[in-house]
């Protein structure tokens, strides 16, 4: 369910590497940039094995005069979007959308705690800069597993100075979410962008401290699962379809490639639009979304096709979409 109305030509102007896996891309849209709010993203058409597909990337920092900036971590294994982008050279022609915002920043809170995990820093940097310009009370906590997973660190330090703290797990300096929250004012707002499992840890820390979840706004990505990815089968008796979902490919992509219509929007396990009914299960489901409740995940009667997977077998499903609806 992508909006096809505002696609435009664009050109990759410059790339800059932040470590071996993270690359910043400056992209000039034909017709010039439009201003955008922090938290916005653009969609980009990528080529996955000869097939056009769409990926969303948060815009980095405050608006620039002539380019949109995105930072992309090369993911292994990936669905192919990050690898395709990393192979582009300046001058490459792209198709992009104008900025959209599903992760808006609300002004007016007494204080702000921004928490980034890995490449999740991308939407939060612009938020931190915008809040700082308004003189807001902010603190940015930036956590990464390895030093090489830190993106944009020099730019962040230059922009925020002592308002940012870095946490690198491989250096023995893990972010203790409960400790971080316990010193934060009860009426402050919390913004998070990072992996789904880190979001789960944040929610648990908030619950342990009795902090209302309503003060949390979040975006997730790359939903790593509890199990390594492996092939599994998906059968849809109503359509007489069976597909195999290989590692590195989402169930949603595999179904769409087979011509099965599945509603989708975020494609990262947040909106729930791609959720389908599970009629039978062989093996187990590795739920990787942040949409279904813990109770629903234990029941295994629904699965978010864009991020979650089966292990040790497969699924018989029915899709929510009906041609006659
Ligand atoms: S498309 Fe949003 S949860 Fe799958």
Boltz pocket constraint, residues with backbone or C-beta under 6 A from the ligand:
constraints:
  - pocket:
      binder: B
      contacts: [[A, 263], [A, 264], [A, 265], [A, 266], [A, 267], [A, 268], [A, 269], [A, 270], [A, 271], [A, 272], [A, 273], [A, 274], [A, 275], [A, 289], [A, 291], [A, 304], [A, 305], [A, 306], [A, 307]]
      max_distance: 6.0
